[in-house]
Amino acid sequence: AHERARRGVAYLKQRHNVFADLSVEENLRIALGERGPIVFRQAHPDWVQSVPLQKRAGLLSGGQKQRLAWAMTALRSSCLLMADEPEAGMSDAPPWPTDRAVLVVSHHAEQLKG
């Protein structure tokens, strides 16, 4: 994982890859640095209501965990975003970044946007 990050590759797993014992805000800070919560709010203001920043990540629903994992991965600076079934459990899928290459694996191509 560290080697992927050093090479500028971000990877979103099918299963929500969040730190369950930490808050949403702490997860964002780990993934995106101190400005993580601010970047999240700016990129997805509509999600802030459905993904409370102070809530422990382990208490989120499956869709909320997937949103958090998506934000932790997609909002990072990387040249390549790889995603395995990224929209699983999310009712409102986010737009894909347009500033880098994106490789998506999905059984439901009709759900992919952009």
Number of C-alpha atoms within 10 A of each C-alpha: 8 8 8 12 13 10 11 14 20 23 21 21 16 17 15 20 16 20 17 15 13 16 20 27 21 21 25 27 17 12 17 20 13 13 11 21 20 15 18 20 14 11 14 14 12 10 16 14 10 13 19 15 19 11 15 17 23 15 14 18 14 15 19 21 24 25 26 25 25 23 23 24 23 22 18 19 15 19 13 19 22 18 20 16 18 24 20 18 18 15 10 10 17 19 10 14 13 8 10 12 14 16 11 14 13 15 9 10 10 7 10 17 9 7
